[in-house]
Amino acid sequence: MQNTASKLRMFVESESGATAIEYGLIAALVSVAAIGALRSYGTSLVNLFGAVDNALVVAGATESPESPPPSGGGGCSAAEEAAGIC
């Protein structure tokens, strides 16, 4: 009986369980804050990429099919031409 009583007293006086609960509550609070922040940023990112997509569609629609390719884009560099890669 004495052994059980001393073990029970040690269990009640121990603070390791309370510390674990505190860490769990902190983790829950951080995750709720992260979810809220990501949801607000997610909406603005969707709007941003939508605007970029629209701008690219408009730019692609105004380009004429006969226009030459932009200089420096898709061509060979001087080093590639010298090496005979192109």
C-alpha positions in Angstrom: 0.0 0.0 0.0 2.8 2.4 0.8 4.4 1.8 -2.6 1.1 2.5 -4.4 0.6 5.7 -2.3 4.0 7.0 -3.1 3.6 6.3 -6.8 0.3 8.1 -6.8 1.8 11.1 -5.0 4.7 11.2 -7.6 2.2 11.0 -10.4 0.1 13.9 -9.0 3.2 16.1 -8.4 4.7 15.4 -11.8 4.3 18.3 -14.3 5.4 16.4 -17.4 1.8 15.7 -18.4 0.9 19.3 -18.0 3.9 20.4 -20.1 2.8 17.9 -22.9 -0.7 19.4 -22.9 0.7 22.9 -23.1 2.8 22.0 -26.1 -0.2 20.4 -27.7 -2.2 23.5 -27.2 0.5 25.7 -28.6 0.8 23.4 -31.7 -3.0 23.6 -32.2 -2.9 27.4 -32.0 0.0 27.7 -34.4 -1.8 25.3 -36.9 -5.0 27.4 -36.7 -3.1 30.6 -37.4 -1.2 29.0 -40.3 -4.4 27.7 -41.8 -6.0 31.2 -41.6 -2.9 32.9 -43.1 -2.7 30.4 -46.0 -6.3 30.7 -46.8 -6.0 34.5 -47.1 -2.8 34.3 -49.1 -4.3 31.5 -51.3 -7.1 33.7 -52.4 -4.8 36.5 -53.4 -2.5 34.1 -55.2 -5.3 32.8 -57.2 -6.3 36.3 -58.2 -2.6 37.2 -59.0 -2.1 34.1 -61.3 -5.5 34.7 -62.9 -4.4 38.3 -63.8 -1.1 37.0 -65.2 -2.9 34.3 -67.2 -5.3 36.9 -68.7 -2.4 39.2 -69.6 -0.6 36.3 -71.3 -3.7 35.4 -73.3 -4.2 39.0 -74.4 -0.5 39.3 -75.4 -0.7 36.1 -77.3 -3.9 37.1 -79.1 -2.4 40.5 -80.3 0.8 38.9 -81.7 0.6 38.4 -85.5 1.5 35.0 -86.9 4.0 36.6 -89.3 6.0 38.4 -86.6 9.6 37.2 -86.3 10.7 35.5 -83.1 12.0 37.8 -80.4 15.8 38.4 -80.6 17.8 36.3 -78.1 14.9 33.9 -77.5 15.3 30.3 -78.7 18.4 31.0 -80.8 21.8 29.6 -80.4 24.5 31.4 -78.4 27.8 32.2 -80.0 29.5 29.4 -78.0 26.9 26.9 -79.2 27.4 28.0 -82.8 31.1 27.8 -82.5 30.8 24.3 -81.1 28.5 23.3 -83.9 25.7 22.3 -81.6 23.1 24.3 -83.4 
